[in-house]
Amino acid sequence: MRAWIFAACLAAGALGGFAQSDTTFRFQPIVPMSIAPKIIPSPQISIITPNIVAPKLNNYTPPEPLKLDYKFSQLSDSLKSTPELSVKPQVYRAASEFDFRGNPFNRNWSAGGEVVRIDQNLSLIGSGSYTAYPALGNIGTGSLGLQATPIDRLTLGVGANVVKYHMGRSAWNDFGLYVNGSYQLTDALSVNAFGQYYFDQRYHSVGGMGLMQNAVYGGTLGYKFSDSFSLAVGAQRYYDAYTHTWRTVPIVAPTFKIFGAPLTVDVGGLIYNIVEALIYNSRDSHSGYAMPSRGPSVNPASQFKSRRAQGGDIR
């Protein structure tokens, strides 16, 4: 009797625990196949999930619509019919053509060298420059050509030049062609020839004669004394745009290397002018004549024999 009571208490406790849980299990009794053959026993399980509620956003406020206020109400009902003008006198000053307050040479540049190597013995070379001359103007140049070495000691070059002149109130372009060659007789001795021609060889001013490009041809003999010094001597014949004649001057051009860069200065024209002046002065001293009661002897013809009257030298 006590065993039956203890079994009933255990069954009651188990049923109470299932009743207090959140998950409910339901069982369907199994019917023997002999009594209900068409019913397949299968347990049914259902799970009850808790209800989740999203929290409320207390600080959220919807955006207000945009408001445009043109403030038409603040406009005046009346307008002034006579406008007020404020005129301050100003003195007009024309801009100076040349400003010497800064460095007039800060825009100068010069560059040149090989642009493209086409072949082992053929290259495309180019150069360009811009130079300002205070109180005169500025000149820009550009050049493009071919340089070839058909044999070991022979070098040939041909190309075209363009020059942009801006002298005073005048500006114009000039175009030209050039050709040059050099043959190395020994490691130190070389023979050089050159020539160029420009299509617009005009005369601008006495001060600008040495800056204009003209037709010229000539040759030199060069000797290399060391890696830092060489000398070229020869002659050149150039077209003088002032007198419209061809003139011949010597070439004496030493080349120095300063900080690794070669610098060539042709003093042939200077030497020619000095020698010519000495010859003319010597002739004038022997051909002078005394004017009657007019002071010292003066030859009026000597006034027209100076280099300045003849157009000077291109250098």
Secondary structure, DSSP 8 states (H G I E B T S, - for coil): -HHHHHHHHHHHHHHHHHHHSS--EE------TTT-TT-----EE------------SS------------GGGS-S---SS--------------SS--SS-TTTT-EEEEEEEEEEETTEEEEEEEEEEEETTTEEEEEEEEEEEEEEETTEEEEEEEEEEEEEETTEEEEEEEEEEEEEEESSSSEEEEEEEEEES------STTGGGS---EEEEEEEEEEETTEEEEEEEEEEEETTTTEEEEEEEEEEEEEETTEEEE---HHHHHHHHHHHHHHHHHHHH----TTSSS---GGGGG-SHHHHT----
